[in-house]
Structures are given as C-alpha cells and as structure tokens.
Amino acid sequence: MKTILATLLFLLVIVSTNCQHTVSPESSDTVDQNYTTDLNQGRKWFEGKWKLTTVSAMIPSPTVPDVQLIVNKNQITLIQDGKQTDQVSFEIIQTPYDFQLKTNSQYQNGYLGNSGLRISRNRLFIDKGMANDFPGFEFKRME
C-alpha cells in the first residue's frame, strides 16, 4: 500500500513540475483582447466599421462570410457580400457578466439580434448564446 501511494505521489510531482506551459503573446493583439467593462468606454469603442473575422460554432471550421458592421451612435448597418442587408437601432446595456446588445432586428438569429457583447479597442465579440450551442462572432475594427 505504501509503495502504491509513494508511486502515485511521485507521479503527481513529476506531472506537476512538467506542466509549466507558457504561451507567447501574439504580436499586438494581446492588448486588444482586454474587453472593457466600462459601459461608456464600450459605447465609444463600438462606433466604427467592423469586419467579421471568426465564427465560433459547434461545427468544425465554420466558414466566415463577408460581413461588415457600420456602427454610429444609434444605428448598425449590416453589409453582407458588399450589399446592405439590414439597418437597426440599438442600445447597449450592462449586465453582471458583460454587455447586452438590444436591437430592433427582425432577424433575431442573425448577427444583429439581441446578444451578448464584448468590446475592446480593436475587437468586438457578439455572443448569440454559445452556452446553448449558438454561434459567436468576432469582428476586427477596419482601418
């Protein structure tokens, strides 16, 4: 019994000392991944032009369509494949976990329906309900 416990303890020590895994930061993107928790800052950063870069979904390697958002103080214009497909009014509400994007969109399952929202200076993440297997969309600010 003592031998088994000593062996398990030895293995645990070896595993824990070998688990010093470090991840090197990607260029200047690490600063952009710090989403703001300040509502006023989030509203300021939300304005501008955004391009869809990543779709997070349950299917492997989902395609990333050509989607852009143009946001001003009170409207979001959705551009798909170079054509305007929707324009909605919106408001951003702070929740205990992140921001909530509330829109008057008729297409609640699209990019602009009511959803979770995280904003940094150059990144925007719209969460349609990833905890319930719905997609999430990451956008980068267009220059």
C-alpha positions as CSV (number, residue, x, y, z in Angstrom):
1,M,0.0,0.0,0.0
2,K,2.8,2.4,0.9
3,T,4.5,1.6,-2.4
4,I,1.4,2.5,-4.4
5,L,0.9,5.7,-2.5
6,A,4.6,6.6,-2.9
7,T,4.4,5.9,-6.7
8,L,1.3,8.0,-7.1
9,L,2.8,10.8,-5.2
10,F,6.0,10.6,-7.3
11,L,3.9,10.6,-10.5
12,L,1.9,13.6,-9.3
13,V,5.1,15.5,-8.5
14,I,6.6,14.7,-11.9
15,V,3.4,15.8,-13.7
16,S,3.0,19.0,-11.8
17,T,6.6,20.1,-12.4
18,N,6.4,19.4,-16.1
19,C,3.2,21.5,-16.5
20,Q,4.9,24.8,-16.7
21,H,3.4,25.7,-20.1
22,T,3.7,29.3,-21.3
23,V,2.0,30.9,-24.2
24,S,3.8,33.6,-26.1
25,P,1.7,36.7,-26.9
26,E,0.6,37.2,-30.5
27,S,2.1,40.5,-31.9
28,S,0.0,43.4,-30.7
29,D,-3.3,41.5,-30.4
30,T,-2.9,40.8,-26.7
31,V,-3.9,44.3,-25.8
32,D,-7.0,44.1,-28.0
33,Q,-8.3,41.0,-26.2
34,N,-8.8,43.0,-23.0
35,Y,-12.5,43.7,-23.3
36,T,-13.7,46.7,-21.4
37,T,-16.2,46.5,-18.5
38,D,-16.8,50.3,-18.6
39,L,-20.1,50.9,-20.4
40,N,-19.2,54.5,-21.6
41,Q,-15.9,53.2,-23.0
42,G,-17.7,50.3,-24.6
43,R,-20.2,52.7,-26.3
44,K,-17.4,54.8,-27.7
45,W,-15.4,51.8,-28.9
46,F,-18.5,50.3,-30.5
47,E,-18.8,53.0,-33.1
48,G,-16.9,52.5,-36.3
49,K,-16.5,49.9,-39.1
50,W,-16.1,46.2,-38.2
51,K,-15.2,43.1,-40.3
52,L,-16.2,39.6,-39.3
53,T,-13.0,37.5,-38.9
54,T,-14.0,34.5,-36.9
55,V,-17.2,32.4,-36.4
56,S,-17.2,30.2,-33.2
57,A,-19.7,27.4,-33.6
58,M,-20.1,23.7,-32.8
59,I,-19.3,22.7,-36.3
60,P,-15.6,22.3,-37.2
61,S,-14.0,25.0,-39.2
62,P,-17.2,27.1,-40.0
63,T,-16.9,29.4,-43.0
64,V,-16.5,33.1,-42.3
65,P,-18.9,35.0,-44.6
66,D,-18.1,38.5,-45.9
67,V,-19.8,40.6,-43.2
68,Q,-19.3,44.1,-42.1
69,L,-21.0,46.2,-39.4
70,I,-21.0,50.0,-39.7
71,V,-22.0,51.5,-36.3
72,N,-22.8,55.1,-35.5
73,K,-24.3,56.5,-32.2
74,N,-27.8,54.9,-32.7
75,Q,-27.8,52.6,-35.7
76,I,-26.0,49.5,-37.0
77,T,-25.8,48.9,-40.7
78,L,-25.2,45.3,-41.8
79,I,-23.2,44.8,-45.1
80,Q,-23.1,41.2,-46.5
81,D,-21.1,40.5,-49.7
82,G,-20.9,44.2,-50.3
83,K,-24.6,44.9,-50.1
84,Q,-26.6,46.4,-47.2
85,T,-29.0,43.8,-45.9
86,D,-30.2,45.3,-42.6
87,Q,-30.2,48.5,-40.6
88,V,-31.3,48.6,-37.0
89,S,-31.4,50.8,-34.0
90,F,-29.7,49.6,-30.8
91,E,-28.8,50.1,-27.2
92,I,-26.1,48.6,-25.1
93,I,-27.0,47.5,-21.5
94,Q,-24.5,46.5,-18.8
95,T,-25.1,43.1,-17.2
96,P,-23.2,41.5,-14.3
97,Y,-21.1,39.4,-16.8
98,D,-20.7,41.6,-20.0
99,F,-22.8,43.9,-22.1
100,Q,-26.1,43.1,-23.8
101,L,-26.8,44.3,-27.3
102,K,-30.5,45.1,-27.7
103,T,-31.7,45.8,-31.2
104,N,-35.0,46.1,-33.1
105,S,-33.8,43.5,-35.7
106,Q,-36.5,41.3,-37.3
107,Y,-33.9,38.5,-37.6
108,Q,-33.1,37.5,-34.0
109,N,-30.9,34.6,-35.2
110,G,-28.7,36.8,-37.4
111,Y,-25.7,38.9,-36.5
112,L,-27.7,41.8,-35.1
113,G,-30.3,40.2,-32.8
114,N,-30.2,40.6,-29.1
115,S,-27.0,39.1,-27.8
116,G,-24.0,39.3,-25.5
117,L,-21.4,41.8,-26.5
118,R,-17.8,42.3,-25.6
119,I,-15.8,45.2,-26.9
120,S,-12.1,46.2,-26.9
121,R,-10.5,49.0,-28.9
122,N,-10.0,46.8,-32.0
123,R,-12.1,43.7,-31.3
124,L,-15.8,43.0,-31.0
125,F,-17.4,39.8,-29.9
126,I,-21.1,39.1,-30.4
127,D,-22.3,36.1,-28.5
128,K,-25.6,34.7,-29.8
129,G,-25.7,32.1,-27.0
130,M,-22.6,29.9,-27.2
131,A,-23.6,28.2,-23.9
132,N,-26.7,26.9,-25.8
133,D,-24.7,25.9,-28.9
134,F,-25.5,29.1,-30.8
135,P,-22.6,30.8,-32.6
136,G,-20.3,33.6,-31.6
137,F,-18.9,36.2,-34.0
138,E,-15.6,38.0,-33.6
139,F,-15.0,41.2,-35.6
140,K,-11.9,43.4,-36.0
141,R,-12.0,47.1,-36.5
142,M,-11.5,48.2,-40.1
143,E,-8.9,50.9,-40.7
